[in-house]
Amino acid sequence: MSLQENVRNHRRREGRTQERLAEEADLSVGVVRKVEQGGTVSVETIHALARALGTTTSSLFASEAPAPVHEAEGDGPKLTELRRALMPPIGLTTVVVEPTEVRDLHAIQTEIDDSHSLYHDDRYNSVARRLPGILRASETAVALTEGEARQQAIVTRASAFLLAGKYLTQVRRYDMAYHALSRAIMDAREAGDTQLAATGVVGMGWLLLRQDRFDEAEQLAATTAEEIEPRPSTATPGQWAVWGELNLRVASAARRNNRPDVAKQARRMAATAASALDREHVNFREHWTTFGPVTAETKVIEDLALIGDARGVLNRLSDGPVSPKAVKRLGRPSMNNWARHRLDIAKAHVILGSHQDAIDELAGVKAEAPEWLKHQSMARHVMRDILKHRKRTLTQEMRDMASHLDVAG
């Protein structure tokens, strides 16, 4: 059934009027009517309706034909080389690939590491330019290497696919990202590298969350976390980190799917992993991103932001792992996670009507990661709310931010 039918049927089964559902979901009656008349709304609105109806967000989703495409869509020439390297044409007997020079595995891995640094430095164009060569070199290495060396070549190729999956998920090229992450996980599994394969699953969980596939994201991450749960007496920091990251994926999916009890338990597991580390741990060869006490706390705050508890978000900033003193002692999370945390703070300020404070947060993120910010739908939502509710004249800083985010007001 369609979204409108699902919402209407759940509401009627609960014996509620549109007015009562709107009140319990903290939405306007007009929004509820819009949904039940087939209008388009955000996932956050669907989540609010699901919470009020006592069901999962996924249960309200529907499989329908997409709207017609009126104009040509795509990236044009921007990602052509990356597409050719990642998804070459496949013939009847072999994959049609372009020849490339044979490179040492250590040199390929070094370029992967360097590109990871570029990614976290917000230099996405540089990553996009490097990836085709990295992917072709790793494919060639696997094809021309035999014996024990081939095993290491497969691991190197898996790392290359992981980097591609991370970049493509970030820039919202989800089909390409799925292909890259799938190849990474399969390569790591073939090579017997469970840690690397689990890292790929962390990335796959992030991709599924981005696609609102909450049930699958939760199940995948939970199953993998159970399979690799560390032994406290022998676990390495990298093992604690990837297990903690998987539990963060479980919690994020469950929270968005209106399963708060599951989310709460997964957050506790993530906190256990974080407490086993004395500070933020980072090693992109061992796990997906930076993980530790500060990262775990930012995700607890993210849960508060998801349910609209603006005061709860702001109240946790001065004490605990995300306070300035704690961050100085424990280390800062990855740029992506820290910037995402600051967007939660900006959203809380907007809810409370503190528009300048929200802009200050956005400006801070822009100064550090301008390209990352452009790809964040949440930043655009915050900016639209400011433009909609601001009663006084917009400041020049606000106009500049709206322009940077391509938000019309």
Secondary structure as GFF3:
##gff-version 3
##sequence-region A 1 409
A	DSSP	alpha_helix	3	13	.	.	.	ID=ss1
A	DSSP	alpha_helix	18	25	.	.	.	ID=ss2
A	DSSP	alpha_helix	29	36	.	.	.	ID=ss3
A	DSSP	alpha_helix	43	53	.	.	.	ID=ss4
A	DSSP	three_ten_helix	58	60	.	.	.	ID=ss5
A	DSSP	alpha_helix	80	86	.	.	.	ID=ss6
A	DSSP	alpha_helix	105	120	.	.	.	ID=ss7
A	DSSP	alpha_helix	124	144	.	.	.	ID=ss8
A	DSSP	alpha_helix	148	170	.	.	.	ID=ss9
A	DSSP	alpha_helix	174	191	.	.	.	ID=ss10
A	DSSP	alpha_helix	194	210	.	.	.	ID=ss11
A	DSSP	alpha_helix	214	228	.	.	.	ID=ss12
A	DSSP	alpha_helix	237	256	.	.	.	ID=ss13
A	DSSP	alpha_helix	260	275	.	.	.	ID=ss14
A	DSSP	alpha_helix	293	306	.	.	.	ID=ss15
A	DSSP	alpha_helix	310	315	.	.	.	ID=ss16
A	DSSP	alpha_helix	324	330	.	.	.	ID=ss17
A	DSSP	alpha_helix	335	351	.	.	.	ID=ss18
A	DSSP	alpha_helix	355	368	.	.	.	ID=ss19
A	DSSP	alpha_helix	370	374	.	.	.	ID=ss20
A	DSSP	alpha_helix	377	389	.	.	.	ID=ss21
A	DSSP	alpha_helix	396	404	.	.	.	ID=ss22
###
